[in-house]
């Protein structure tokens, strides 16, 4: 008897997408998200549609679903630390409201910071925190939240402008701090000493920060003042805070824990969770709130109705709309939508990277580079495209460094110019991309949409302008012969 031989299907040949296929994936993403956002459609669902399209492109290029799913699983695994930080922030916010940490900042900040100086104060406080700790996310989640709370209690203040000041202040430190992961990555991927990189980086960032501060000062001076006394709704808010919470320096311990952990480079998620647990204990034993309310605050956020259980005669209904909006927030559930969106975004980025679409899109740029200006222009475009596609500044810095290192040397330029350009356009760019991790994180924490705070990120725009001016004129451009290689000093 002849055995039937089972015919095996020939293996599909894998190839890179052509330019049309690679570009169409990006266009579909932008179009779907743009029009979907205008119609106020669900962001995770919109990105899901874009993922479906890029899966189709991957299939056309010979990749099976198993191939793509396996690769994206590794991609998501690498993003787990950032995603866990997002969830920890939800716990932290709920706990800090419960303990009175954020309310204390608001209570005293409203009385100390004037409406005319709120923008400068927001930028400066976030810049100091992020420079000392190296984390823009941590700066936004602590100093940023405190300043936004203070601003919300001020009737004549532009909340979107304060969010823009908080955002750029946080990015300032992320660009210049030797503790910042993006600063470290930019130096490592170009094989430069980190302090040489920071020194060269400061030539765009510091002048840009000064420009931003000047604009904030002008905006502050032109802000209408409420006069010598605080307005009635702000006074009502202060009365509510004073009745709801006890004030003591002990309430600031959760903040001290986060600052200490950031400075000493302890794991962010662990430190935030420890801070949240300490805040829970402060709310329970010092503020006198119920334990069940504290646990509820960790998941669903703090609610003024919780105060009614601990303060006789206190009525949340009498607190006023401003107090309710300001204090009823936080909790793990508030971050779940952001978590899901980031998860789906990594599917899109992972498949685009796996099938070679990113390489195809950027390959043409290198071929067009002929001058110093076009080299820096191409570098900036590459970084922006990589951040937009990958949703991550870190990925953009690594890939751009690898792609352009030799090109800068060929054209007689120090790779310090490359590392600076990468940070000029890469660090902070993700906060302008709605489907990126930062584009989800900052609006969630600051309570203001990207479209609202985008016009007020003056430092970011000044950095870009200065980068192009330097490229065109040769000012602050370091030639190759001045470069000091650190490769020989590596152990």
matplotlib code that plots the C-alpha trace (Angstrom):
import matplotlib.pyplot as plt

x = [0.0, 1.3, 1.4, -0.1, 2.6, 1.3, 2.3, 3.9, 3.1, 6.2, 7.4, 6.5, 9.4, 9.8, 10.7, 10.8, 7.8, 8.2, 8.1, 4.4, 3.5, 5.7, 4.4, 0.8, 0.9, 2.0, -0.6, -3.4, -2.4, -2.4, -5.6, -7.5, -6.3, -6.8, -10.4, -11.3, -10.1, -12.2, -15.2, -14.2, -13.9, -12.1, -8.3, -7.5, -10.1, -8.6, -5.1, -6.5, -7.7, -4.2, -2.7, -5.0, -3.7, -0.1, -0.7, -2.1, 1.1, 3.2, 1.2, 1.8, 5.5, 5.5, 5.1, 2.6, 0.5, 2.7, 5.8, 4.3, 2.7, 5.9, 8.0, 5.5, 5.3, 9.0, 8.4, 5.7, 7.8, 10.6, 8.0, 6.7, 8.7, 7.2, 3.7, 4.0, 5.0, 1.8, -0.3, 1.8, 1.1, -2.6, -2.1, 0.1, -2.4, -5.2, -3.1, -1.6, -5.1, -6.2, -3.1, -3.5, -0.1, -1.4, -4.1, -1.4, 0.6, -2.6, -3.6, -0.3, 0.6, -2.5, -1.6, 2.1, 2.2, 0.6, -1.3, 1.4, 4.2, 2.4, 3.8, 7.4, 6.9, 5.5, 8.4, 11.1, 9.7, 9.3, 12.7, 14.5, 12.8, 13.5, 17.1, 17.8, 16.0, 16.4, 12.7, 10.3, 7.4, 8.2, 8.5, 5.0, 3.5, 4.7, 5.7, 3.4, 0.3, 1.0, 1.3, -1.8, -3.7, -2.6, -3.4, -6.9, -7.7, -6.8, -9.7, -7.7, -4.9, -4.7, -4.7, -3.4, -0.4, 0.4, 0.4, 2.7, 5.1, 5.0, 5.6, 8.6, 10.0, 9.9, 11.6, 14.3, 15.7, 15.2, 17.5, 20.3, 20.3, 23.0, 20.4, 18.0, 17.6, 17.3, 20.5, 22.4, 21.0, 22.0, 25.5, 25.9, 24.5, 27.0, 29.9, 30.3, 31.1, 27.8, 29.1, 30.5, 27.1, 25.3, 27.7, 27.0, 23.3, 23.1, 23.9, 20.4, 18.5, 19.6, 19.0, 15.7, 14.7, 15.5, 13.3, 10.5, 10.8, 10.7, 7.5, 6.0, 7.0, 5.3, 2.2, 2.2, 2.5, -0.4, -2.6, -5.5, -5.0, -7.8, -6.5, -5.3, -7.8, -8.6, -11.8, -14.8, -14.6, -10.9, -11.7, -14.4, -11.9, -9.4, -12.1, -13.0, -9.4, -8.9, -12.0, -11.2, -7.5, -5.1, -1.9, 1.5, 4.9, 4.3, 1.9, 4.9, 6.7, 5.3, 6.8, 10.2, 10.2, 9.7, 12.4, 14.8, 14.1, 14.5, 17.8, 19.2, 18.0, 15.8, 13.2, 10.4, 7.5, 8.7, 9.3, 5.9, 4.2, 6.1, 5.1, 1.5, 1.5, 3.0, 0.4, -2.3, -1.1, -0.9, -4.5, -5.6, -3.8, -3.2, -6.1, -8.4, -10.1, -11.6, -9.3, -12.0, -12.0, -8.3, -8.3, -11.1, -8.9, -6.1, -8.3, -11.1, -9.5, -10.2, -13.6, -14.7, -17.5, -14.8, -14.2, -17.8, -17.1, -14.2, -15.3, -18.5, -20.6, -18.5, -20.7, -19.1, -22.2, -21.3, -17.7, -18.3, -17.6, -14.0, -13.1, -14.9, -13.0, -9.7, -9.9, -12.0, -9.2, -6.5, -6.7, -5.7, -8.9, -8.0, -4.9, -6.5, -7.4, -3.9, -2.5, -4.6, -3.7, 0.1, -0.3, -1.9, 0.6, 3.5, 1.8, 1.9, 5.5, 6.7, 5.3, 6.5, 10.0, 9.9, 8.9, 11.5, 9.1, 11.1, 14.3, 12.6, 11.1, 14.4, 16.8, 15.9, 16.8, 20.4, 20.9, 19.7, 22.2, 24.9, 25.5, 25.7, 22.3, 20.6, 22.4, 21.0, 17.6, 17.6, 18.6, 15.7, 13.2, 14.4, 14.0, 10.5, 9.4, 10.8, 9.1, 5.8, 6.0, 7.5, 5.9, 9.2, 12.1, 14.4, 13.9, 14.3, 17.6, 19.1, 18.1, 19.1, 22.5, 23.2, 22.1, 23.9, 27.1, 29.4, 27.7, 28.6, 32.2, 32.3, 31.2, 33.8, 31.4, 31.7, 29.1, 28.3, 26.3, 24.4, 23.7, 22.5, 20.3, 18.8, 17.8, 16.8, 14.1, 13.6, 13.5, 10.0, 8.7, 6.7, 4.6, 3.3, 2.3, -1.2, -0.7, 2.7, 3.2, 4.1, 1.3, -1.1, 0.7, 1.1, -2.6, -3.7, -1.5, -1.8, -5.5, -5.0, -5.1, -2.1, -3.9, -4.5, -0.9, 0.9, 0.9, 2.6, 5.6, 7.8, 11.1, 10.7, 10.0, 13.0, 15.3, 14.2, 14.8, 18.2, 19.2, 18.4, 20.1, 23.2, 23.2, 22.8, 25.4, 27.9, 27.5, 28.0, 28.8, 31.7, 34.1, 35.4, 39.0, 37.8, 36.0, 37.5, 36.8, 35.8, 36.1, 39.7, 38.9, 36.2, 37.0]
y = [0.0, 3.3, 5.9, 9.2, 11.9, 15.1, 18.1, 20.8, 24.4, 26.3, 28.8, 32.3, 34.6, 37.5, 40.9, 44.5, 46.7, 49.0, 52.8, 53.0, 50.2, 51.7, 55.2, 54.1, 52.6, 55.9, 57.8, 55.5, 55.9, 59.7, 60.0, 57.6, 59.2, 62.8, 62.4, 60.0, 62.5, 65.2, 62.9, 62.2, 58.4, 56.0, 56.3, 52.6, 51.6, 54.0, 52.7, 49.2, 49.9, 51.2, 48.0, 45.9, 47.8, 47.3, 43.6, 43.4, 45.1, 42.6, 39.7, 41.1, 41.1, 37.4, 37.6, 35.3, 36.5, 34.2, 36.0, 39.4, 38.4, 36.9, 40.0, 42.5, 40.3, 41.0, 44.7, 45.0, 43.1, 45.7, 48.4, 46.7, 49.0, 52.2, 50.7, 49.7, 53.3, 54.5, 52.3, 53.2, 56.9, 56.1, 54.6, 57.5, 60.2, 58.6, 58.0, 61.6, 63.0, 60.8, 61.7, 65.5, 65.8, 67.4, 69.4, 70.9, 72.0, 73.6, 75.2, 77.0, 77.4, 79.4, 81.8, 82.1, 82.0, 85.0, 84.7, 86.8, 84.4, 81.0, 80.3, 81.0, 79.1, 76.1, 76.0, 76.5, 74.0, 71.2, 72.0, 71.9, 68.6, 66.9, 68.1, 66.8, 63.5, 62.9, 62.0, 64.1, 61.7, 62.0, 65.7, 66.0, 63.6, 65.6, 69.2, 69.3, 68.1, 70.5, 73.5, 72.5, 72.2, 75.7, 77.1, 75.6, 77.6, 80.8, 82.2, 84.4, 81.9, 80.1, 76.4, 75.2, 77.6, 76.3, 72.8, 73.8, 75.4, 72.3, 70.1, 72.1, 72.4, 68.7, 68.2, 70.8, 68.4, 65.4, 66.9, 68.1, 65.8, 63.1, 60.9, 61.1, 57.9, 59.8, 61.8, 58.6, 56.9, 59.8, 59.8, 56.0, 55.5, 58.1, 56.9, 60.3, 61.2, 62.1, 65.3, 66.4, 65.7, 67.7, 70.7, 70.7, 70.1, 73.1, 75.4, 74.9, 74.1, 77.0, 79.8, 78.2, 78.0, 81.7, 82.6, 80.5, 82.1, 85.6, 84.8, 83.4, 86.6, 88.7, 86.6, 86.8, 90.6, 90.9, 88.6, 90.3, 90.3, 89.7, 92.5, 92.3, 89.7, 86.2, 85.7, 84.2, 80.8, 80.5, 81.4, 78.7, 76.2, 77.1, 76.8, 73.4, 72.2, 73.5, 71.7, 68.5, 68.0, 68.5, 70.4, 69.2, 68.6, 64.9, 65.1, 65.8, 62.5, 60.7, 63.4, 63.2, 59.4, 59.9, 62.6, 60.4, 57.4, 59.4, 61.0, 57.6, 55.9, 53.4, 51.6, 54.1, 51.7, 50.4, 53.9, 55.2, 52.2, 52.7, 56.4, 55.4, 53.0, 55.6, 58.1, 55.6, 55.2, 59.0, 59.3, 56.6, 57.6, 61.3, 62.5, 60.0, 58.7, 55.2, 52.4, 51.2, 54.7, 54.6, 51.4, 52.8, 55.9, 53.7, 52.1, 54.6, 57.8, 60.1, 61.6, 64.4, 62.2, 60.2, 63.2, 63.1, 59.8, 61.4, 65.1, 65.7, 68.4, 68.3, 68.2, 67.4, 68.9, 72.3, 72.2, 73.8, 72.8, 73.9, 71.8, 68.7, 69.1, 69.6, 66.9, 64.1, 62.4, 59.8, 56.0, 53.0, 53.1, 56.6, 55.1, 52.0, 53.7, 55.0, 51.6, 49.9, 52.6, 52.2, 48.4, 48.7, 51.3, 48.9, 46.4, 49.0, 50.1, 46.5, 45.3, 48.4, 47.7, 44.0, 44.2, 46.9, 49.7, 52.1, 51.4, 51.9, 55.2, 56.6, 55.1, 57.8, 60.6, 59.5, 59.4, 63.0, 64.4, 66.6, 69.5, 70.2, 71.7, 68.8, 66.4, 67.9, 68.4, 64.7, 63.7, 65.7, 64.3, 60.8, 61.3, 62.8, 59.9, 57.3, 58.9, 59.1, 55.5, 53.9, 56.1, 56.1, 58.6, 55.9, 53.8, 56.9, 57.8, 54.3, 53.8, 57.3, 57.1, 53.8, 55.2, 58.5, 58.0, 57.3, 59.9, 62.7, 61.5, 61.3, 64.9, 66.1, 66.7, 65.6, 63.1, 65.5, 67.4, 64.2, 63.4, 67.0, 67.0, 63.7, 65.1, 68.5, 66.8, 63.4, 64.2, 65.6, 65.0, 62.0, 64.3, 65.9, 62.5, 61.5, 57.7, 57.6, 56.7, 60.2, 61.6, 59.6, 60.1, 63.9, 64.7, 62.1, 63.6, 67.3, 67.1, 69.1, 67.7, 67.9, 70.2, 72.6, 72.8, 72.4, 76.2, 77.1, 74.8, 77.7, 76.2, 73.2, 75.4, 77.7, 74.6, 73.5, 77.0, 77.3, 73.8, 74.8, 78.3, 76.6, 74.1, 76.9, 79.3, 76.9, 78.5, 76.0, 73.2, 71.1, 69.8, 66.2, 67.2, 68.6, 65.4, 63.5, 59.8, 57.9, 54.5, 54.0, 54.7, 52.1, 49.2]
z = [0.0, -1.0, 1.8, 1.0, 1.3, 2.8, 0.8, 2.8, 2.0, 0.9, 3.5, 2.7, 1.7, 4.0, 2.6, 3.6, 2.7, -0.2, 0.4, -0.5, 2.0, 4.8, 4.3, 4.0, 7.5, 9.0, 7.0, 8.0, 11.7, 11.4, 9.5, 11.7, 14.9, 13.6, 12.4, 15.2, 17.8, 16.2, 16.6, 20.2, 19.5, 21.7, 21.3, 22.1, 19.4, 16.9, 17.4, 17.2, 13.7, 12.8, 14.2, 12.0, 8.9, 9.8, 10.5, 6.9, 5.6, 7.6, 6.1, 2.6, 3.4, 4.3, 8.1, 9.9, 12.8, 15.0, 13.9, 14.6, 17.9, 19.2, 18.4, 19.9, 23.0, 23.5, 22.8, 25.4, 27.8, 27.5, 28.2, 31.3, 33.7, 32.1, 32.2, 35.8, 36.7, 35.0, 37.3, 40.3, 39.6, 39.9, 43.3, 44.3, 43.4, 45.2, 48.3, 48.3, 48.2, 51.0, 53.2, 52.5, 50.7, 47.6, 49.4, 51.6, 48.6, 47.2, 50.5, 51.1, 47.4, 46.6, 49.4, 48.6, 44.7, 42.9, 39.7, 37.9, 38.8, 38.6, 35.1, 36.0, 39.3, 37.6, 35.1, 37.7, 40.3, 37.7, 36.2, 39.5, 40.4, 37.1, 37.0, 40.5, 39.9, 36.2, 35.7, 33.8, 34.6, 38.3, 38.1, 36.5, 39.0, 42.0, 41.3, 38.2, 40.0, 42.9, 40.6, 38.6, 41.8, 42.8, 39.3, 39.3, 42.5, 40.7, 38.7, 36.2, 35.4, 32.0, 33.1, 29.7, 29.9, 33.4, 32.0, 29.2, 31.8, 33.9, 30.9, 29.5, 33.1, 33.5, 30.0, 30.9, 33.5, 31.4, 28.8, 31.1, 34.1, 34.3, 36.0, 33.0, 31.0, 27.7, 28.5, 29.2, 26.1, 23.8, 25.1, 25.0, 21.5, 20.1, 22.4, 24.1, 27.7, 29.3, 30.8, 27.4, 26.0, 28.7, 28.2, 24.4, 25.0, 27.3, 24.4, 23.0, 26.2, 28.5, 26.0, 25.0, 28.7, 29.2, 26.1, 27.6, 31.0, 29.5, 27.6, 30.9, 32.7, 30.0, 30.1, 33.9, 34.0, 31.6, 33.7, 35.4, 39.2, 41.6, 43.8, 47.4, 48.5, 47.2, 45.2, 47.0, 45.3, 46.2, 49.8, 49.8, 48.5, 51.3, 53.9, 52.5, 52.6, 56.1, 57.3, 55.5, 56.4, 59.3, 58.4, 59.6, 58.1, 58.5, 55.6, 53.3, 54.1, 51.0, 48.8, 50.6, 49.9, 46.2, 46.0, 47.9, 45.7, 42.5, 43.6, 44.7, 41.5, 43.3, 41.2, 40.4, 40.8, 44.2, 45.6, 44.4, 46.0, 49.2, 49.2, 48.5, 51.5, 53.8, 52.6, 53.3, 56.9, 57.3, 56.0, 58.4, 61.6, 61.3, 59.2, 60.8, 57.7, 57.4, 56.1, 53.7, 52.2, 51.9, 50.0, 47.7, 47.1, 45.8, 43.2, 42.4, 43.6, 46.5, 47.1, 49.4, 50.7, 52.5, 54.7, 56.0, 57.8, 59.8, 60.2, 62.1, 60.4, 57.2, 54.0, 50.6, 48.9, 50.5, 49.3, 46.0, 42.4, 42.4, 45.4, 44.0, 40.6, 42.4, 45.1, 43.6, 41.6, 41.4, 41.8, 39.7, 37.6, 36.3, 34.6, 33.1, 29.8, 29.5, 30.3, 27.5, 25.0, 25.6, 25.4, 21.9, 20.8, 21.4, 19.0, 16.2, 17.0, 17.3, 14.0, 12.2, 13.5, 12.8, 9.2, 8.4, 7.7, 9.9, 8.0, 4.7, 5.7, 7.0, 4.4, 1.8, 4.2, 4.5, 0.8, 0.5, 3.0, 1.4, 3.8, 7.5, 7.6, 5.7, 8.0, 11.1, 9.4, 8.4, 12.0, 13.4, 11.0, 11.7, 15.4, 15.1, 12.8, 15.1, 18.2, 16.3, 15.0, 18.1, 20.7, 22.6, 22.9, 24.0, 20.9, 18.7, 20.4, 20.1, 16.4, 15.3, 17.0, 15.2, 11.9, 11.9, 13.8, 10.9, 8.7, 11.1, 11.1, 7.3, 7.1, 9.7, 12.6, 16.2, 17.2, 20.1, 17.5, 16.8, 20.5, 21.0, 17.9, 19.0, 22.4, 20.9, 18.9, 20.7, 24.4, 25.1, 21.6, 22.8, 24.9, 21.7, 20.2, 21.4, 20.9, 22.7, 26.3, 27.2, 25.1, 27.3, 30.6, 30.7, 29.9, 32.5, 35.2, 34.4, 33.5, 30.3, 26.7, 24.4, 22.1, 25.0, 26.4, 23.1, 22.2, 25.5, 25.3, 24.3, 25.4, 23.1, 20.1, 21.0, 21.2, 17.7, 16.2, 17.8, 16.6, 13.0, 13.4, 14.7, 11.8, 9.2, 10.6, 12.2, 15.6, 18.5, 16.0, 17.1, 14.4, 14.5, 15.3, 18.7, 19.6, 22.5, 22.1, 25.2, 23.6, 24.7, 28.3, 28.6, 30.8]

ax = plt.figure().add_subplot(projection="3d")
ax.plot(x, y, z, "-o")
ax.set_aspect("equal")
plt.show()
